[in-house]
Amino acid sequence: MQIELLFRGKSCNEIRESAFGLSKRLAQTAQETFRDFEEAVEKDATKTAVSDGTVHPLTSYVIN
């Protein structure tokens, strides 16, 4: 892994562990964000039907 290559040796143990922890938290946050977005689109689907192949209004909002 890149983190292990960047922070080698005993002196970098603390930095390496912090980097691993940060990477793990970042991945979890990204997954939660996408899950929340998916739920928001599903909840809004009954209000805003998109049947003509265009992007859902929430997707367009996030992209902008």
C-alpha positions, -999 to +999 in steps of 0.1 A: +000+000+000+012+036-007+009+046+030+033+018+040+058+030+013+056+066+023+058+061+061+083+033+066+102+024+097+097+025+134+098+063+136+068+066+114+045+042+132+023+069+146+020+088+113+013+055+095-015+045+119-030+080+116-029+078+079-046+044+079-073+057+103-079+087+082-082+066+050-107+043+067-128+072+081-127+089+046-140+057+030-168+053+056-178+089+051-179+086+013-201+054+016-225+071+040-227+102+018-236+080-013-260+060+008-277+092+020-279+105-015-294+073-028-320+074-001-328+110-009-333+102-046-355+072-037-377+093-013-380+120-039-388+096-067-425+096-059-425+134-061-404+138-092-408+112-119-380+111-144-391+088-173-376+106-203-340+094-197-328+127-182-310+130-149-329+131-116-332+167-103-313+159-072-284+145-093-284+176-114-284+197-082-254+178-067-234+180-100-239+218-102 
